[in-house]
Amino acid sequence: MKSEQVDMARARLAAVQAHHCSSEGALTSLEEAISDKEKQMTQLREQRDRAEQEKQEERELHEREVADYKMKLHSADSEIEKLQVRLERAQAEKDKLEAKLEASQSELGKCKAELEKLQREAGSSVDDREAARARTAKLELENERLRADLERSQATFGRSTLNTSQELDRATERAERASAELRRAQAEARASLAERDRARAEADSLQEKLEKSQGEVYRLKARLENAQSERESGQEELERAAGALARATADKERACAELVKLREELERSQATLGKAQLAQEKLQASLDKAQSDADQLQERLDKAQAEVRRLQMEKEKQTYDFESVQSQLDKAQGQATRLQKEREAAQLEADRLRDKYEKSQTVMSRLQKENDSFHLEVEKLQERVEILQSAASKAQRDRDNMQSDLNMIQERLDKTQTQMQKLQMERDDTLTEVDILKEKLEKSQLVAQKAIEDKETANKEFERMLEKYDRNGNINLSKYARLENAQSERESGQEELERAAGALARATADKERACAELVKLREELERSQATLGKAQLAQEKLQASLDKAQSDADQLQERLDKAQAEVRRMIFSRFLF
């Protein structure tokens, strides 16, 4: 009986040993297959890491190139602004020189007119002096004749005392009148000589002024030519800067084309990565199947007590590792939720920026309407200036109307400037908000980087756990999926940043267009003010010419009165003689 029991125990032991050997062979084959799958998975992971690293390097390189192009474009814009300022300064200097030249030419014309006037007066004084000399000679001859008559009357004194005394009285009176006329003629001759000397001195001073004004005109012409040459050089520099800007724009377009190519390559690499992920999923399915087979074999081997103790110890270790992995997973999940909240906050900030951008668009449309109305007002002012130039009699009334219109335009320009300042303040607020968004996105990128590092550590932990425990594959896969979700959220945050940067660029372009419109408005206002100044100058010239004509008429009237008095006096003297 005992021998039979011993034989049965030996047979059972042999069967158990045979089954154990067969199960060990199956386990070794499964372990080899699992090691092959793990090698394939590590190769796929390495390929994926290399692809991500290359993609990151290409993205960084493109970002650096875009930043370089932006710096070049900004430097070109600043250079163009400097050249524009220089050109405006040269234009202002040219306008000043032209105004001085016109003033000096007008002064030269006045000096020439005064010189001609003095020359005419000197000629008339010479004629008066010659006439006075002729009258003096005539009076001297008359005096001699009267003296001769007096002598003859004294010789014939004895003829008639009464007649002679009367003739003597008349002759004496005539001689006295002739002497008074002679003295008056000599005084007029001396006055005419003094007037001629004064006129000659004034003519000399006017000649000197004329020479000085001609020298000033030549100097102003030289300065004007220099200003024109400087303006031409500034225009050439502006054209060169425009060429540089065009080249920078072409470089920017080439960079955009390269960006499109890089995006296409990124899409192709993403497609390749998706294919690799599909292959990895297939391998994971086969691994799960092998894992199920290994579990079945493990259930058969649970009968051995030593294996049970070893599995118990490994289970405790697995529980400890699982808890650590679970804590890391909780941390990663907390970071993912925080990233989600920050992304939502960034989305709200982007919506607010979009609203502000729409408001700025409405403000720009209103500015455009006011610009059109300002153009209409400027055209009306030009028509009024033409009317002012055609009709000098209505100059004062048209000038008042233009002044009122100019004040209204100035008020509109002030309103436009205040609106531009408000728009500038809103743009600054937008820039500060975009900077805040950039800082938040940088923080989110840092958190995403930390999440990626945690993901890499989790992958390493996952590989180690795969070597030790094949049962926890589903947990690690869920963790890997969560990390992939975190990475996708980081990429979506990067896209939000790019959209915000695009909105900022559009706002900057709108601001530049608004500044250009403001510059145009200022130029048109300056032109209208210059037109008004020219009209006022023309009115002043007309008034001055009218005053001068009035003074000339008064002088002619005085000369006419003097001539009439002289004619009456000569007629009276002839009548006496």
C-alpha positions, 0 to 999 in steps of 0.5 A: 500500500505504501509502495503504491502511494510512493509510486503514485507520488513519484508519478505525480512529481514526474508529471509536475516536473514535466509540466513545469519544464514545458511551462518554463520553455513557454515562459522563456519563449514569451520573454524572448518575444516580449524583449523583441517587442520592447526593443521595437518599442524603444526603437520607435520611441527613439525615432519619435524623439528624434523627429520631435527634436528635429521639429523643435530645432527647425521651429527654433531656427525659423523663429530666429529667422523671423526675429531677424527679419523683424529686426531688419524691417524695424531698422529699415522703418526707423531709417525711413522715418529719419530720412523723412524727418530730414526731408521735412526739415530741408523742405521747411528750410527751403520754404523759409529761404523762398519766403526770405527771397520773396521778401528781399525781392519785394524790398528790392522792388521798393528800393528801385521804385524809391530810387526812380522816384528820387531820380525823377524828383532830382530831375524835377528839382534840376528843372526848377533850379534852371527855371529859377536861374532863368527867372533870376537872370530875367529879373536882373535884366529887368532890374538893369532896365529899371535902373536905366529907366531911373537914370533916364527919368532923372535926366529928364527930371526937369521936364515934369516934376509931378510926372517924374515923381510919379514915375519915380515912385512906380519905378521904385516900387517896381524895383523893390518888387523885382528885388523881393522877387530876386531874393525869393528866387535866390532862396528857392534856388538855394532850397532846390540845391539843398533838395538836390543834395539831399536827393543825391544822398538818398539816391546814394543810400538807396544805391547802397541798399540796392547793392546790399539787397542784391547781395542778400538775394544772391546769398539766398539763391545760393542757400536755396540751391544748397537746400535743393541739393540737400533735398535731392540727396535726402530724396535719393537716400529715401529711395535707397531706404525704400529699396532696402525696405523692398528687399527686406519685404522680399526676404520676408516673403521668402521666409514665409514661403520657407515657413510654408515648406517647413509646415508641410514637412511638419505635417508629413512628419506628423503623418509619419509619427501617426503611422508609427503610433498605429504600429505601436498600438498594434504591437501593444495589442500583440503584447496584451495578447502575449500578456494574457497567455503569460497570465494563464501560464502564471495561474498554472505556476501558482501551485508552487509555494516558493513561487507564491512567496516570490510573487507576493514580494514582487506584488508588494514592490509593484504596489509601492511602485504603482503608488509612486506612479499614481502620485506622479500621475496625480501631479501631472493631472494637476499640472494639466488642469492648471494649464487648462485654466491658464489656456482658458484665461488666455482665451478670455484675454484674446477675446478681450483683445479682439473686442478692443481691435474691433473698437479700434477699427470703428475709430479708424473708420470714423477717422477716415470719414473725418479725413474725407470731410477734411478733404472736402473742407480743404477743397472749399478753402482752395476755391475760396482762395482762388476767389480771394485772388481774383477779387481783391475787393472781397479779400477781407470778407473771404479772409474772415470766412477762411479764418473761421473755416480754418478754426473749425478744421483746427478744432477737428484736427485737435479732435482727431489728435485726441482720438489718435492719442486715445487710440495710441493709449489703447494700442499701448494697453493692447501691447501690455496685455499681449506682453502679459499673455506672452508671459503667461504662455511662457509660463505655460510652456515652462509648465509644459516642458516640466510635463514633458520631462515628467513624461520622459521620467514616466516613460523611463519608469514605465519601461522599468515597470514593463521589465518587472511587471507586465500587468501594469501596461494599461495604467502606463498606457493611460498615463501616456495618453494623458501626457499626449493630451497635455502636449496637444494642449501645449501646442494649442496654447502655442497656436493661440500665441501665434494668433495673438501675435498676428492680431498684434501685427494687424493692430500695429499695421492699423496704427501705422496707417492711422499715423500716415493719415494723420501726417497727410491731414497735417500736410494738408492743413499746413498747405491750407495755412500757407495758402491763407498766408499767401492770400493775406500777404497779397492783401497786404501788398494790395493795401500797401500799393493802395496807400502808396498810390494815395500818397503819390496822389497827395504829392501830385495834388500838392505839386499841382497846387504849387504850380497853380500858385506859381502860374497865378503869381507869374500872371499877376507879375506880368499884369503888373509889368 
